[in-house]
Amino acid sequence: MDKHLLISGGGIGGLAAALATARAGWQVALLEQSPVFGEVGAGIQLGPNVVKVLIGLGLEQALRQVAAFPERLEVRNATSTELLGVLPLGATIAKRYGAPYVSIARADMHTLLLDAVRAQGSVGLHLDSRVIGIAQDANRVSVQTVQDQHFEAPLLVGADGLWSQVRRQVVDNDVPPRVTGHLAFRAMVPQSALPEALRSQVVTAWMGPDFHAVHYPVRSGEWLNVVCIVHGKVSGDPQSWDHSANAQELRTRMALARGSLRELIHAIDSWRLWPLSDREPMASAAEHAKGRIALLGDAAHPMRPYLAQGAGMAIEDAGALATCLSETPDQIAQALSRYANLRWQRNARVQARAIRNGEIYHLKGFKQVGRDIALKVLGAKLMDVPWLYNGP
């Protein structure tokens, strides 16, 4: 039995898959297109469903050294600043779902996984190895990189993101990702650099007409991550995913924001801009695997950030993949088929819920009034997501 596998992509999803499968006894070759490992971004939120997977991979203590563990989630109206609802996190959510709610800098999450992979000892890390050719037969998958390197293994995992090259080998008649018409302005700043009144140790979501913002602590609470999402477009190739952003442009687009949200936007001068893209929610298991090739994370199911589960679903995928391969390591195609059938409906549900949340966050007029009343009456019952947090 040949327990070797290839992973294309060294982001959070690819590293999580490398760690999970290596711990399950597989020899892994991970191919990363960049010449150095790194993660561009700001912060991410990890629900208890994701933290359970990370704890299972032996990462609980490493998480506690670099993450923040906010005590509650607050939802506010961005124009009136009124508090609409509160969801207790901290010990409450940990007791309810078996793991805490975590907020962490994306770069810290990436480094944490990379360190664990390197310590594992059964993962070969290959930088500057963009995949340009893929072929599979009944027994193996062959991969060629831009540096004319050749790799072979019984299976290939595509964790190569929104613009996945591996996806073309799995999804017939695939189409490019769709542009959502939403722009995300992101910043991460030391809390000590902010006026004391703007510092925060909780997750706060602000809902406004055609915009919303979220901020939360990262790096053991010493930094604040801020994301503002507005409607709009940018010119140029959508694959140029990271644009320098003008602080004044954000302030203009969110001119209706009031209170501490407005003050926070004006206190930060350095923002990075991402035009958001996604795909339709998954329609079948065929979008997750084909033969000896499986897709993971954004390569399979890119989603809007309105449920804070993009990285989380990639990590869940990684855990499920390792479990399926462990059950029948000598039957790769069957294991990948089981993985696809196990994951696609959950991922599709998260994709659909994220789209719906985005519509709710940006409501205006009478619909916005109705939303606010519902939140004030039902509060945590509307904000909690048991079907998600009880998973995977």
C-alpha positions as CSV (number, residue, x, y, z in Angstrom):
1,M,0.0,0.0,0.0
2,D,1.4,3.4,-1.1
3,K,0.5,6.0,1.4
4,H,1.8,9.0,-0.4
5,L,-0.2,12.1,-1.5
6,L,0.3,15.4,-3.1
7,I,-1.2,18.7,-2.0
8,S,-1.3,21.8,-4.3
9,G,-1.4,24.9,-2.2
10,G,0.3,26.0,1.0
11,G,-2.3,28.2,2.6
12,I,-4.3,27.5,5.7
13,G,-6.4,24.7,4.0
14,G,-3.4,23.0,2.4
15,L,-1.3,23.1,5.6
16,A,-4.3,21.8,7.6
17,A,-4.7,18.9,5.1
18,A,-1.0,18.2,5.3
19,L,-1.0,18.1,9.1
20,A,-4.1,16.0,9.3
21,T,-3.1,13.4,6.7
22,A,0.5,13.2,8.1
23,R,-0.8,12.5,11.5
24,A,-2.9,9.8,10.0
25,G,0.2,8.1,8.6
26,W,0.6,9.5,5.1
27,Q,3.7,10.8,3.5
28,V,2.9,14.2,2.0
29,A,4.5,16.4,-0.7
30,L,3.0,19.9,-0.5
31,L,3.6,22.1,-3.5
32,E,3.3,25.9,-3.0
33,Q,3.5,28.3,-5.9
34,S,5.1,31.2,-3.9
35,P,8.9,31.3,-3.3
36,V,8.3,31.7,0.4
37,F,5.6,30.6,2.8
38,G,3.3,33.4,4.0
39,E,-0.2,34.5,4.4
40,V,-1.5,37.9,3.3
41,G,-4.6,39.1,5.1
42,A,-5.9,40.3,8.4
43,G,-7.8,38.2,10.9
44,I,-10.2,35.3,10.9
45,Q,-12.8,34.0,13.3
46,L,-13.0,30.3,14.2
47,G,-16.2,28.9,15.5
48,P,-16.2,26.0,18.0
49,N,-16.8,23.7,15.1
50,V,-13.4,24.6,13.7
51,V,-11.6,24.8,17.0
52,K,-12.7,21.2,17.7
53,V,-10.8,20.1,14.6
54,L,-7.7,22.0,15.6
55,I,-7.8,20.6,19.1
56,G,-8.0,17.2,17.6
57,L,-4.8,18.0,15.6
58,G,-3.0,18.8,18.8
59,L,-3.0,22.6,18.4
60,E,-4.9,23.7,21.5
61,Q,-1.9,25.0,23.4
62,A,-0.4,26.7,20.3
63,L,-3.8,28.4,19.7
64,R,-3.9,29.7,23.3
65,Q,-0.5,31.4,22.9
66,V,-1.4,33.5,19.9
67,A,-5.2,33.8,19.6
68,A,-7.9,35.8,21.4
69,F,-10.9,34.3,23.1
70,P,-13.7,37.0,23.0
71,E,-16.4,36.9,25.7
72,R,-19.3,38.0,23.5
73,L,-20.5,39.0,20.1
74,E,-22.4,42.3,19.8
75,V,-24.5,43.4,16.9
76,R,-25.2,47.1,16.5
77,N,-26.9,49.4,14.0
78,A,-24.1,51.3,12.3
79,T,-26.1,54.6,11.8
80,S,-27.8,54.8,15.2
81,T,-25.1,52.8,17.2
82,E,-28.0,51.1,19.0
83,L,-27.1,47.7,20.5
84,L,-29.4,45.1,18.8
85,G,-28.3,41.8,20.3
86,V,-25.6,40.0,22.2
87,L,-24.4,36.4,21.9
88,P,-22.3,35.2,24.8
89,L,-19.1,33.5,23.8
90,G,-16.2,32.6,26.1
91,A,-17.1,29.8,28.6
92,T,-20.8,29.8,27.6
93,I,-20.1,28.8,24.0
94,A,-17.4,26.4,25.0
95,K,-19.7,24.6,27.3
96,R,-22.5,24.5,24.8
97,Y,-20.5,23.2,21.8
98,G,-17.4,21.6,23.3
99,A,-14.8,24.2,22.2
100,P,-14.3,28.0,22.5
101,Y,-14.9,30.7,19.9
102,V,-11.5,32.0,18.7
103,S,-10.3,35.1,16.8
104,I,-6.8,35.0,15.3
105,A,-4.6,36.8,12.9
106,R,-4.5,34.9,9.6
107,A,-0.7,35.1,9.5
108,D,-0.6,33.6,13.0
109,M,-2.9,30.8,12.1
110,H,-0.8,30.0,9.0
111,T,2.5,30.1,11.1
112,L,0.9,27.8,13.7
113,L,0.0,25.2,11.1
114,L,3.3,25.5,9.3
115,D,5.3,25.0,12.5
116,A,3.2,21.9,13.3
117,V,3.7,20.5,9.8
118,R,7.4,21.0,10.0
119,A,7.5,19.3,13.4
120,Q,5.5,16.3,12.0
121,G,8.5,15.2,9.8
122,S,6.5,13.4,7.1
123,V,5.7,16.3,4.9
124,G,8.0,17.6,2.1
125,L,7.5,21.3,1.5
126,H,8.3,22.4,-2.0
127,L,8.3,26.2,-2.7
128,D,8.2,27.9,-6.0
129,S,6.2,24.9,-7.3
130,R,3.2,26.1,-9.2
131,V,1.3,23.3,-10.8
132,I,0.9,23.6,-14.5
133,G,0.1,20.0,-15.6
134,I,-2.0,17.2,-14.1
135,A,-2.8,13.7,-15.3
136,Q,-4.4,10.8,-13.6
137,D,-5.0,7.2,-14.5
138,A,-6.6,4.3,-12.6
139,N,-3.7,4.1,-10.2
140,R,-1.8,7.4,-9.8
141,V,-1.8,11.2,-10.3
142,S,1.1,12.9,-12.0
143,V,1.9,16.6,-11.6
144,Q,4.3,18.9,-13.4
145,T,5.3,22.2,-11.9
146,V,6.5,25.4,-13.6
147,Q,10.1,24.5,-12.6
148,D,9.7,21.3,-14.6
149,Q,9.5,19.2,-11.5
150,H,7.5,15.9,-11.7
151,F,5.6,14.4,-8.8
152,E,3.5,11.2,-8.6
153,A,1.3,9.8,-5.9
154,P,-1.9,7.8,-5.5
155,L,-3.9,11.0,-5.0
156,L,-3.8,14.8,-5.3
157,V,-5.5,17.3,-3.1
158,G,-6.3,20.7,-4.7
159,A,-6.1,23.4,-1.9
160,D,-5.0,26.1,-4.4
161,G,-7.7,28.6,-3.7
162,L,-10.2,30.6,-5.6
163,W,-8.4,30.4,-8.9
164,S,-7.6,26.7,-8.5
165,Q,-5.7,25.0,-11.4
166,V,-6.6,21.6,-9.9
167,R,-10.3,22.3,-10.0
168,R,-10.3,22.0,-13.8
169,Q,-9.5,18.4,-13.4
170,V,-12.5,17.8,-11.2
171,V,-15.3,20.0,-12.4
172,D,-16.4,19.5,-16.0
173,N,-17.3,22.7,-17.9
174,D,-16.2,24.9,-15.0
175,V,-16.7,28.6,-15.1
176,P,-14.6,31.4,-13.5
177,P,-15.6,32.6,-10.0
178,R,-18.2,35.4,-10.0
179,V,-17.6,38.9,-8.9
180,T,-20.0,39.7,-6.0
181,G,-20.0,43.5,-6.3
182,H,-18.8,43.8,-2.7
183,L,-15.5,45.2,-1.6
184,A,-13.7,44.4,1.7
185,F,-11.5,47.0,3.3
186,R,-9.3,45.3,5.9
187,A,-6.9,46.6,8.6
188,M,-5.2,45.2,11.6
189,V,-3.7,47.6,14.2
190,P,-2.1,47.4,17.6
191,Q,-4.8,48.3,20.2
192,S,-2.2,50.5,21.9
193,A,-2.2,52.8,18.8
194,L,-5.9,53.5,19.2
195,P,-7.6,55.8,21.6
196,E,-8.6,53.9,24.7
197,A,-12.4,54.3,23.9
198,L,-11.9,52.4,20.6
199,R,-10.1,49.4,22.0
200,S,-12.2,46.2,22.2
201,Q,-12.0,42.7,23.5
202,V,-15.3,41.6,22.0
203,V,-16.6,40.8,18.5
204,T,-18.7,43.7,17.2
205,A,-20.7,43.6,14.0
206,W,-22.2,46.9,12.7
207,M,-25.0,46.8,10.2
208,G,-25.7,49.7,7.9
209,P,-27.5,50.4,4.6
210,D,-25.4,48.7,1.8
211,F,-22.4,48.3,4.1
212,H,-21.4,46.6,7.4
213,A,-18.3,46.3,9.5
214,V,-16.9,43.8,11.9
215,H,-14.0,44.2,14.4
216,Y,-12.5,41.8,16.9
217,P,-9.3,41.2,19.0
218,V,-6.4,39.1,17.7
219,R,-2.9,38.3,18.9
220,S,-3.9,37.6,22.5
221,G,-6.1,40.7,22.4
222,E,-3.2,43.1,21.7
223,W,-4.3,43.9,18.2
224,L,-7.7,44.8,16.6
225,N,-8.8,43.4,13.3
226,V,-11.3,45.5,11.4
227,V,-13.2,44.6,8.2
228,C,-15.5,47.0,6.4
229,I,-17.6,45.7,3.4
230,V,-19.3,48.0,1.0
231,H,-21.0,47.7,-2.4
232,G,-18.8,48.7,-5.4
233,K,-16.4,47.5,-8.0
234,V,-12.7,48.0,-8.8
235,S,-11.1,48.1,-12.2
236,G,-8.6,45.6,-13.5
237,D,-8.1,41.9,-13.4
238,P,-10.1,40.3,-10.5
239,Q,-7.2,37.9,-10.0
240,S,-5.2,40.9,-8.7
241,W,-6.9,40.2,-5.4
242,D,-5.0,42.7,-3.2
243,H,-5.2,46.4,-4.0
244,S,-3.8,49.2,-2.0
245,A,-6.8,51.0,-0.5
246,N,-7.3,54.7,0.1
247,A,-8.6,55.5,3.6
248,Q,-10.5,58.5,2.4
249,E,-12.4,56.3,-0.2
250,L,-13.6,54.0,2.7
251,R,-14.6,57.0,4.8
252,T,-16.6,58.4,1.9
253,R,-18.3,55.0,1.2
254,M,-19.2,54.7,4.9
255,A,-20.2,58.3,5.5
256,L,-23.4,57.2,7.3
257,A,-21.5,55.3,10.0
258,R,-21.8,57.0,13.4
259,G,-20.3,56.7,16.9
260,S,-17.3,54.6,17.7
261,L,-17.4,52.9,14.3
262,R,-17.0,56.2,12.5
263,E,-14.2,57.2,14.9
264,L,-12.4,53.9,14.3
265,I,-12.5,54.3,10.5
266,H,-11.0,57.8,10.9
267,A,-8.4,56.6,13.3
268,I,-6.9,54.0,10.9
269,D,-5.0,55.3,7.9
270,S,-3.8,52.1,6.3
271,W,-6.3,49.7,4.7
272,R,-6.0,46.9,2.2
273,L,-8.8,46.3,-0.3
274,W,-10.1,43.0,-1.6
275,P,-12.8,42.7,-4.3
276,L,-14.9,39.7,-3.2
277,S,-15.6,36.8,-5.5
278,D,-17.4,33.5,-4.8
279,R,-19.2,30.7,-6.6
280,E,-22.8,29.4,-6.5
281,P,-23.3,27.0,-3.5
282,M,-22.1,23.5,-4.3
283,A,-24.7,21.4,-6.2
284,S,-23.3,17.9,-5.8
285,A,-20.4,15.8,-4.5
286,A,-19.0,15.9,-8.0
287,E,-17.6,19.4,-7.3
288,H,-15.5,18.0,-4.4
289,A,-13.7,15.0,-6.0
290,K,-13.2,13.0,-9.1
291,G,-11.2,9.8,-9.3
292,R,-8.0,10.3,-7.4
293,I,-8.3,14.1,-7.1
294,A,-10.0,15.9,-4.3
295,L,-10.7,19.6,-3.8
296,L,-10.6,21.4,-0.4
297,G,-11.5,24.9,0.8
298,D,-11.8,27.7,-1.7
299,A,-10.8,25.5,-4.6
300,A,-14.2,23.7,-4.0
301,H,-16.5,26.2,-2.3
302,P,-15.3,29.8,-2.1
303,M,-17.8,31.7,0.0
304,R,-18.6,35.2,1.1
305,P,-17.3,36.2,4.6
306,Y,-20.7,36.9,6.2
307,L,-20.7,33.7,8.3
308,A,-17.0,33.9,9.1
309,Q,-16.4,30.3,8.0
310,G,-14.2,30.4,4.9
311,A,-11.0,29.2,6.6
312,G,-13.1,27.1,8.9
313,M,-14.7,25.0,6.2
314,A,-11.2,24.4,4.7
315,I,-10.0,23.1,8.1
316,E,-13.1,21.0,8.5
317,D,-12.5,19.6,5.0
318,A,-8.9,18.7,6.0
319,G,-10.1,16.8,9.0
320,A,-12.7,14.9,7.1
321,L,-10.3,14.0,4.3
322,A,-7.8,12.5,6.7
323,T,-10.6,10.5,8.4
324,C,-11.9,9.1,5.1
325,L,-8.4,8.2,4.0
326,S,-7.7,6.5,7.3
327,E,-10.8,4.3,7.0
328,T,-9.8,2.8,3.6
329,P,-6.2,3.8,2.7
330,D,-6.0,1.1,0.1
331,Q,-9.2,2.3,-1.7
332,I,-8.4,5.9,-2.7
333,A,-11.2,6.6,-5.1
334,Q,-13.7,5.2,-2.7
335,A,-12.3,7.3,0.2
336,L,-12.4,10.5,-1.8
337,S,-15.9,9.7,-2.9
338,R,-16.9,9.3,0.7
339,Y,-15.2,12.5,1.6
340,A,-17.1,14.4,-1.2
341,N,-20.4,13.0,-0.1
342,L,-19.7,13.8,3.5
343,R,-18.7,17.4,2.9
344,W,-20.6,18.9,0.0
345,Q,-24.0,19.5,1.5
346,R,-22.6,21.1,4.6
347,N,-20.3,23.4,2.6
348,A,-23.2,24.3,0.3
349,R,-25.4,25.2,3.3
350,V,-22.6,27.5,4.7
351,Q,-22.2,29.1,1.3
352,A,-26.0,29.8,1.0
353,R,-26.2,31.1,4.6
354,A,-23.3,33.4,4.0
355,I,-25.0,34.9,1.0
356,R,-28.2,35.4,3.0
357,N,-26.4,37.0,5.9
358,G,-24.8,39.5,3.6
359,E,-28.3,40.5,2.4
360,I,-29.6,40.8,5.9
361,Y,-26.5,42.9,7.1
362,H,-27.0,45.5,4.3
363,L,-30.8,46.0,4.6
364,K,-32.2,49.5,4.5
365,G,-35.6,51.2,4.9
366,F,-38.5,49.2,6.4
367,K,-36.7,45.9,6.0
368,Q,-33.8,47.2,8.1
369,V,-36.3,48.3,10.8
370,G,-37.8,44.9,10.8
371,R,-34.4,43.3,11.1
372,D,-33.5,45.5,14.1
373,I,-36.7,44.7,15.9
374,A,-36.3,41.0,15.4
375,L,-32.7,41.1,16.8
376,K,-33.8,43.2,19.8
377,V,-36.6,40.7,20.6
378,L,-34.9,37.4,19.9
379,G,-31.2,38.4,20.3
380,A,-29.0,35.4,20.8
381,K,-31.5,33.0,19.4
382,L,-31.1,34.6,16.0
383,M,-27.3,35.0,16.3
384,D,-26.5,31.5,17.4
385,V,-25.9,28.8,14.7
386,P,-26.4,25.4,16.4
387,W,-26.4,23.4,13.1
388,L,-23.0,24.9,12.3
389,Y,-21.3,25.0,15.7
390,N,-22.4,21.5,16.6
391,G,-20.4,20.2,13.6
392,P,-18.5,19.0,11.8
